[in-house]
Amino acid sequence: MCCRCMLANEGHATHDGSTAVYIGSYKWWIAWARDTGLPQKNSAFGDKTASYTVSELGCQGQGKAKIFFTRDAKNHPDPRALPNWMYYWSQTEAGIGFTYYYGGSGQGAKSGTMKYCGTRRAWVCIIYDRARLSVSLHNVRTSKNYTYESINFFAFVVRHEAKHRDQFIKMWGDGGGSSTSPYDPTKDTVGDGLRDTMRGSLVHGRPYTIQSTPTYPDNWGYGSGFNDAEDAAMWEQIWPDATAYDNVDWAKPGRQYKQGYTSP
């Protein structure tokens, strides 16, 4: 029996004229509709309607389907060599409004970093692969615990690095279009990035001292690499809700993908 299946997807549809297979244990016919390429927009994923026609019987019907993208693959339509998660999540409110770049596997356990880029002549935020996973943190300022996963962790990292950028511009300037970083190590006795003369005023009500160890303990759960610059960013940054962007996460694995979904 020939079964023609069609899957609607943001204005285009893919189909195959595959032969349906009868599954005796379930007592029904099955044929696959396979999308041969990923869409440009993240909004094209999610709940979709699949229609079918059985030519020999002249009958038609529709069914519901959930469409996901493979998180770590790089088969989206953009020519840039970005993983799918970076390409699609950046189209959502998790990333919109911020400027950042993809940095690959990064450095050790880091999820992101912020530095002055001579080529771009600006302070830039870099997001690493670790940002697609998860983390558990404690917001010292609000005394709330957060476990960020998938797109929500990505959103947190984007906001964290953006806050570093804001603070470093405040302390060192934006570079004025120069290829040379405005950061001056002779004015940073501790070596953590904070300017000596602004350690007491950078964050309102939370002064930092000039000493080799962090002024405040790492009650955030930040871990290795914690210093006063990290404390300052954690204190002032936006902390999104732990489930804020679940509804636009169509990664597999991801916040909406459930084990057991059919995925040939």
Steps between C-alpha positions, in 0.01 A plus 500: 500500500638842406463771760591862423591700810550875522634713783419872503797709608509882475376525144675195360423133522695184449359160424582158372283263304609216725332168525303462820592211726234303682585442867308190602540544874342847478266415211571817305705630207802727554691721256758768579506865397856623517610862489815511288629835624475723804310831481654844543284598797475351846126569484470233229551226760254371753141392449422433135227332299580199280258400225484172310330353195451128434474486120350152467219579742457866407501607863674784672571603856707714731699452815708705742877491527772672703807604303842539664856564385803300609667728751868444423479448124594776255242444225302826518482708178736780609849475344669580832643195677282536808342209686123485466441608860698820455332582169141442610511614864653831390176572314299488823464741792769294672756668276331791322626843604852385585816485288718191536703251298537123498832376639481124454604267783666787685734478794450215744167517681422859395161574348605841373746784528536869424812664362626785285531400136754700301356380171151620585640793699253443781427302815329180384302223667588142404262209561642147530346155457461459876217759486268242340509271804401581862607663825367546853558840661395702802413866453663661801319827440148349507574182701342283227630175352496437126565197284545612142481246219531516122375829351453654847866444587592653165286804589673531838850483348412760234384740772798426722756578230302806393522634855877444501517704181295785648716511812832487314394783271406697811844435655731506198307667218377354174837512328412787271526283192861409573650158429673523840309410816431793736562269799809608695645229727700759695168637628371157603707393799300183563504393138132405486397767252362755746658845492659589835334841523152356433502194723304684765241655270448263203207322668281714725512382860748218428857634515798284404835514676849484352612156612606176337190305605137584414340758728187285545469119516368309202151439631374513142629155415713645218794267564850513351614843386280696739631849577371851569427564132276193490329603822431846355346357184290244690373775733389741227397273212147398404404157635228356273247258642625140484221408256473836320571372149374143515226573248746592223750221560461246218839338543546126535594459779337809645233633732205378293640180352386191688659160478275270305406743223525324167820616332619279214 
